[in-house]
Amino acid sequence: MAIVQVTIVPLGTGTPSVGAYVADVIRVLEQAEGTIQYQLTPMSTIIEGELDELLAIVRRLHEVPFENGAMRVSTSITIDDRRDKKGTMEQKLRSVEERLQQ
């Protein structure tokens, strides 16, 4: 199980607004739901699942702005792939919250 943070920035769109592009990216993630989990944040999207599948999804997400008229796309990814135990987005948050209670 891996967790990937992805930020996709369309460039050359003629407007500073990217909300429509983000919505189209989320539609792609909705189609993959069931095999992955995702969480939209104000600055990026966090995706959880098997690493090979996540990398394929990130590749697909990178193409979305091009399909919608962007002339250039900058995609940043951060991968958290822990192999000694299963880690989930929820588990990571719970771990920090427990420490805050100490």
ABEGO torsion letter per residue (X at the ends): XBBBBBBBBBBGAGBABAAAAAAAAAAAAAAABGABBBBBBAABBBBBEBAAAAAAAAAAAAAAAAAAGBABBBBBBBBBBBAABBBBAAAAAAAAAAAAAX
